[in-house]
Amino acid sequence: MSLRDELRLPIGPVDLTAYETNSAPGVGADKATGKQVLAELGPTLIELQTKLFASKESDDPRRVLLVLQGMDTSGKGGVLKHTVGLVDPVGVRITSFKAPTAEERAHDFLWRVERAVPEPGYLGVFDRSHYEDVLIGRVRELAAADEIERRYEAINDFEKRLTDDDTVVLKCMLHISPKEQKKRLLARLDGPTKHWKYNPGDVDERQLWDSYREAYEIALERTNTEYAPWYLVPSDKKWYRNLAIGELLLETLDRLDLDWPAPRFDVAEEKKRLEEDTIS
């Protein structure tokens, strides 16, 4: 069984309490081995991602969008650093969605998201995403209940348009426990090198853990489709989280069956021109 099959969330109602956060499914490794395996994925990952980036030269419309969602401290930044950091940044477009600006609030919630969709050849990464608008929007009642309901279908329609337009959507929910979140928040207070990562508001949001879990369960159930399925990644173990996303990304790119684009010029003729070049 591939890791995609292992971590893919089944269609239907979701109970996040039924899924372990501290496990390492599909990987027979410890922390040291897991880190080594991730590093060894690097050359293959960058080759596949470079092929994707090069494919736009032959007008290949395909692109990949990695969506990272999870509770505060679940490790979205860690995935960007340790996993996405293995590939060539030239072909990567990372968008971090914060609270919407006044201009963004003047439009439909998907307006700013549509503008961040990667172009052909790119690996796009959403650090948080359009799902914030049915998560915090629901928990904090930032939109009316009927508007939240509308958004689930709007998200499905948006992702269907993406996949119909040759975009592979890889949605990963980084699943952590409240105990692990508390541990990570406390670690940010241990020294000045981590204070910048601490936000007192995270403790306020933590008090709404059960409400956020319920909001996630509803969103996961309502938007877990055949064309854009969810993958539930146990994330208490940071090394496993990073490795799992790396494996999922590698499998996704490998399934595209990418190859180097054929040149649009005569290779032999260009070699001859350079060999005859007298400029030194």
N, C-alpha and C positions, 0 to 999 in steps of 0.2 A: 504494500500500500504506500502510495506517495504521501508526502507531508501535506499536500493539497487535500487529499482525501481524508487524511487523519484530522486535520484542523477545520475542515469545512463545516460550517454550522448547518445542521439539518433544517429543512423547510418546516415551518410550523411554529407553535408557541415556544417561547424561550424562557427558561428559568436559569439565570446566571449562577445561582447558588448551587446548581447541580454540576457545575464545571469547576474542576480544581484550578487554582491559580499558581500552585507551586510545583506542578508536574513538568515533565519534559517529554511529551509524547512523540514517538517516531524517531527519537534520538537516543542511541545507547552510548551516552557520554557523560563525563563529569565536567565541572567548570573548566578545568585546564584543557581538556580534550576538546570541549565545545568551542573554546576561543581559538584553538589551533585549527579546527575544521573550518570555522568561519574565515580565518585568514587564508586558508587554502582554496576557498571558493573565489577569492578575489580575482585571480587571473581569468577564470572562466566567466565570471560576472562581467568584468570589464570588456572582454572580447565580445560577448553577446550584446552588451549595451552599445559598444562602438559600432557593431554591425547594424543595430537599430538606428543609430544616429546617421550612419553612412547611407542607410536605405532611402533617405529622403532625396538623395542625389539621383535616384532612379524613379522619383515621383511615387514612391511607396507611401501610402497615406497612413500607415499604422503608427500607433504610439501607445505608451503604457502609462496609466495613472494609478499610483499607489496612494491609497487613502488610509491615514493613520488616525484612529480614534481611541480614546481611553480616558479613564478618570485622571485627575491631576496626579502627577508623578508616575504615571504608568510607563513612561519611557519613550515618548515620541522623539524627544531630542536625542536620546541615546541611540535610537535606530538611525536617525539622520547621521550621527557622527560615526558610528561603528559599522553600519551596514551600507547605507546609501553612500557613505564616504569611501567605499571600496571602488566605486565606478568613476568615470571621467566626468568632472563637474561641468565641462563644456556642454554635455548633452543632457544635463539635468535642470529642471525648473522646479524649485521649491517655493511653495506658497504657504505662509503661516497665517491662518485666519484668526484675527483678534476681534474685539468688539467692533461692530460696524461703525463706519464714520457717518456723519450727517448726510453726505452724498449717497452713500450706500443704502442708508435707511430710506432714502427717497425713492428707491427702486424696489422691485421684487427681490426676495431674499436670495434668489439664484443669480441675480445680475452680476455680482462681484465674482461669483464662482465660475460662471460661464467665461468670464474674461481671463480666468487663470488656467483654463484647459490647455494642456500642452499641445504644441504644434506637431505635425508629423515628424517622426524620427526621435522625438524627445521622451525621456522618462520624466513624467511629472510627479511631484510628491505634494500631497496636501497634509500639512501638519495641523490637525483639526480640519474641519471641512464644513460642507453644507449641512452636516448632521447636527452641528451646534444649534441650528435653528429649530430642531425638534427635540433637543435635549435641554439646554439651558432655557430655551424658549418655553418649553413645557413646565419645567420645574419652577422657574422664576416668574411664570405667567407673563412673559414679555409679549405674547400674542394671544388672541382669543382662541378658545378651544376649537372652534370650527376652522380657524385659519391653520392651526397646528395639524388638524386632520387633512386639510387640503394639501399641506406640504409633503406628507408621505407619498401621495400619488404624484405630486410634482417632481419629487426626487426620483421616483421610479421612471417617470417619463423622461427626465433629464438623462439618467443613466442608460436608458434604452436608446436614446438618440446618440449618446457617446459610442455605445457598442456598435450601433448600426453604421457609425462613421469611422469604423476601424480602430476604435480605442479599446484596449483591454483594461478593464477596471478591476483593480486588486484591492479589496476592502479588508482591512485588518483591525480587529478590535483587540487592544492590548488589555488583557484581563488580569487585574490585580486585586488583592484582598485589602480590606480596611486596615488590617494589622500592618501589612507591608507599606501602605501609604503613610501611616503614622511614623514608621521607622524612617522612611525617606525624608519626610518633612523635618523630623528631629535632626537628621544628618545634615540638613542645610543650615542648622543653627550651631553646628559644632565648631565652625571657624570662619574667619573673614573671607576665605576664598570661595565660600558657598553662600554667604549671606545674600548676595545679589540674586540668587535663584529663589529666595524665600519670599512669599507673598502672604501677608497676614490674611488676605481674603480667602486663601486656600483652606484655612481652618474653618472659616464661615461656611464655605461650600461643603466641607467635610461633614458638617452637621446634617446635611441633606443627603447623605449617602444612600439611604433606602429609596428616596425619591428619584435620585439619579439612576440607581440600578433599575428601577421600574421603567423610567424613561428609556433607558438603553434597551431593556427587554422588548418594549413595544416597538421601538425603532428598528431593532434587529429583525423582529418577526415581520414587520410590515414592508421591509425593503430588502429582504433576503430572496433574491430572484435567481433564476437559472442563468441569466445573462450577466448579472453582477452579484455573485454570492458573497456572503460574509465568511471570513476566517477568524476563528476565536483563538487567540494566541495567549497561553498562560504566560504571565509576565512578572511573577514574583522573582524568578531567577533571571537576572538581566542578561546573562550570557546566553540562556536559552532563547529569550525573546529576540535578541539580535540575530542569532543563528537561524531561528525559525523564519524570520522575515527574509533573511538572505536566501534560504532554501526556496521559499515561496516565490521570491523574485526571480531566482535562477530558473525554476521550473516554468514560470510564466514566459520568460524570454525564450527559453529553449523550445517551447511549444510553438513559437512563431516561425520556427524553421528558417531562420534568417541566413542570408548569405551575403557576401560582398557584392556590391553592385557592379555590373559590367561597365567598363570605361566607355565614355562617349567620344573617344579619340583613338587614333591609331597608335598603339603602344610602340610598335617597332619604329614608326616614323618619328615619334617623339624622342626615342632613344638615339636615333640617327642624328636628329637636330642638335641634341645636347653634345654628342660625341664630336660633332663637327664645329661646335661652338668654340671660337678662338679667344673669347674673353677670359682673362685670368686675374 
